[in-house]
Amino acid sequence: MTAITEMSVKAADGTPTDLSAYAGKVLLIVNTASKCGFTPQYEGLEALHRELGPRGFEVLGFPCNQFGAQEPGDAAEIANFCSLTYDVTFPLFAKVDVNGGNADPLFEKLKEEAPGLMGSKSIKWNFTKFLVDRGGRTIKRYAPTTKPEEIKADIEALL
């Protein structure tokens, strides 16, 4: 079984990026959007990233425009918004699809390893979160309504 950290994704500039740089870390992978009711969660995600990062934790953000066209900007606009509005320092990658025929393979794997309610594979909205352990295995999926601070104990249990 391929670990998440053995996969490749696209950096914000579109270049292939190997997730092996995050091997051995606990990850929280999130599909994000700048114009969503859940956008203020960037603040909580950044707080977790700063507090738990020194212990081997990373938040990885993947902008997605599939839900209500709530991430219309290009990579530079997204990075600028996140930096200026929420002082985001965790990595933001290229915009992805998380559902459908063009879904990014990373999100296909996350959905397979951590299905939603009643075994549902599709992601329902922006700010769905996936917790990945140090071995690159997906441990749990969290709904968009789950605030980042509510996940802290689960993250700490893996650190």
Secondary structure, 3 states (H helix, E strand, C coil): CCCHHHCEEEECCCCEEEHHHHCCCEEEEEEECCCCCCCCHHHHHHHHHHHHHHHCEEEEEEECCCCCCCCCCCHHHHHHHHHHHHCCCCCEECCCECCCCCECHHHHHHHHHCCCHHHCCCCCCCCCEEEECCCCCEEEEECCCCCHHHHHHHHHHHC
